[in-house]
Amino acid sequence: LDPRTHSRKHGAPGYSAHGMEKASMIGRLKGTLASKQPPWILLDVSGVGYELEVPMSTFYDLPELGQTVTLCTHYAVKEDSVALYGFLKDSERALFRAVQKVSGIGARIALAILSSVSADEFARFVQGNDIAALTRIPGIGKKTAERMVVELRDRMDALPGIALSASVPASAMDAASEAGIALQALGYKPAEVSRLIKVASAPDDSAEDIIRKALKAALR
């Protein structure tokens, strides 16, 4: 018996009559990191292996294989699929959920956002009406960016763990994020960009410094 079919027939929690997700059923997992191949990881929880998809912001901060890790999770049930997403920070999960309330935004774009900029940066872009910065994120066009600003601007303060600094202009982008967007424009994939930025960036580097060092690292 397909458990999803059984759930639909008997009205299990978390499943609507239309087959779309209603509520999370798995909110957190703690276990041993068994494997990781971006964007997927396998978490061993008391002998049960959970396969989760994670944004690159989480992937590159994961411990070594065999180590224990705790993840905030989002369990998504739809008509033809079940998916489990993992996040090291509750702020990332909150943003992942919030952006999908915008018309036309799904899990793919939500993950792309978190793989491109931090939750804090994204919130500043939205509150600062920075359409240019938002459209540099893969998968987001001008109309989508404008919709996100309109629908999310007043919700950013309510998201847990989001830091909106009054001393930093909302449109300001840190050097690492600016460099990352430039590298993606050059054709590098988000996973490779995250790796290069991590290797190449130093606290006082400008975006130009990071880009130059990242390009050298890519040739090694």
N, C-alpha and C positions, 0 to 999 in steps of 0.2 A: 504493500500500500504506500503510495506516495504521500509523505507527511504533509506536503503543501496542499494536496487535494483534500486530505483529511481535515486540515485546518480550515479550509474554505467551507466545507460542509458543516462543520460544527462550530463555526464562529470563534475560533481560537483568538486570544488576545493578540493584538498587533497586526491583525489582518482585516481589511475592510471588505465589504460586499463587492467592491470593484477590483479587488486583487492588489490594491496598493497598500503601502506601509502605513500603519496607524501609530504604532508606538514601538520603542526599542524593547527587545526582550533580553539582549545581552549587553550590559552597560560597561563591564570591565572584565578584563582577563589578566591573570597573572600566571606566568609559566616560564618554561625554558625555551629559549630561542633555538629551534631545531634547524632551520634553514632560512636563507634570505636571498632572493633573486628579484631585483627591482622590477615592478613595484610590489611583489608578493613576498610574504614571509609565512613561515609555519611555526606556530606556537604550540608546544607540548604542555598541556594542562592535565596533570595527573593521568598521563597515558593516552589522552585524547588529543589528536592533532587538529588545531584550528588554523585554517588558511585565511589570511587577512590581506587585504590590499591597503597599502599605506602611502601617504604622500612622501615625496623625497625629503621634506623637512623632518619627518620622523625617521625615515630610512637611514639617513646618514648619522643620526644620533643614537642608533641602536647599539647595544653592547655586542661583544663577540659571541659567536655561536657557543651554545652550552651554558650561557649566562641567563640569569633570571631577569625578566622584564615585566613591567605592568603597563598595560595599554588601556586607555579609554576607547570604547568601541561604539560603532554605529551599525546596527543590524537592519538591513534593508530587504524587505520582502515585496516582490512585485508579481504580476500575473505569471511570468514565465521564468523568473530567476530569484535566487536568494544570494545576497552578498553580505560580507562582513568587512568593515573598514576599521583600521586601528590608528590611534593617535597617541603620542607621548604626552601631549598637553591637552587639557580640557578646553583651552581657548581655541585650539585648532579644530576640535570636534564641534564646538559651538559655531564656529564660522562655517565649517563644512555643511552643517545643517541649515544655517541661516541663508546662505547664498542660494540654496536649492529651492527656497520659497519664492525666488524671483522667477517670473515666467521665462521659460526657455533655458533655464540653467539646470543641469543634471549633475550626477556624480563625477562625470569625466571632467567637466570644467571646474567643478569644486576642487578636485584633486590637483588640477593644473594650477589653480590659484595658489594653493598651499605649497606646491612644488616650485613656485616662482618667487613668491614674496612671503614675508612673515605675516601672521594674523594682524599684528600691530600696524604694519605698513599698509596692508590692504584697508584696514579701518580708517587710517589717515587719508588714503586716496579717496575713499568714498565720502568721508565727511568734508574733505576739501574740494569736492567736485572736480577731482583731477582726472578728467576723461582721458587725457593723453597717456598718463601712467597706466591706467586700467587697460587701455587698448594694446599696450605692449605685452600683456599677459597672453600666452597662447590660447586661442579659442574665443577670445573676447573682442567683438567688433564694437564700433561706435554706438550703435543702437542698444546693444546689450549693456555696455558700460553706462549709458545714460539711464537705462532701466534700473540698474543696480544702485546708482546714486539716489534715484527717486525713492526706491522701495526700501533701501537699507540704511540710508543716512541717519534716520532717527532711532535706529535699533542698535547701532554700534556700541553706545554707552552701556547698554543692558547686557552685552555678552560677557560672560565670565572670563577673567584673565586678560582682557584687552586693555593695553595701556595707550592712552591718547594723551600725548604730552602737549600742554599748552604752549611750551617754550619753543616747540619745533613747528614750523609751518606745515599745514596739512599736506601741501603738495610736495614737500621735501622728500627726496628719496635718498637713502643711505648709499654709500659708494658701492657696497657689495651688490645691492639690488640693481643699481643702475648698470653695473658691469654685467650682471647676470642677464639682464634684458638685452644688452648689446650682443652678448655671446649667442643668445638664442636667435637674434636677428641674423647672425652670421651662419646659422644653420646647425648649431650644436643642439642636441636634444636636452630637455630639462635635467635628466639624470646625470649626463656628462657635465652640464653647466654647474650643477650643485657640487660635483666632485672637484672640478677645476677651481671653483671659488673657494672651497674649503682649503685646498692646497695652496692657492696663490695669495689669498688676502691676509693682510696684516692690519692691526688696529688703526694706524694713521694713514693708510694708503688711500689715494684718490681712486675714482673709478678707472681713470686711464692707467694708473699703476697696476691695478688688479687685472685689467684686460690684457695688458702687455705680458704680465707674468703668467696669466692663464694660457695665453696662446703659446708661450714658450713651453709650458708644462704639457700642453696637448701634443707637441711635437716629439716629446721624449719617448 
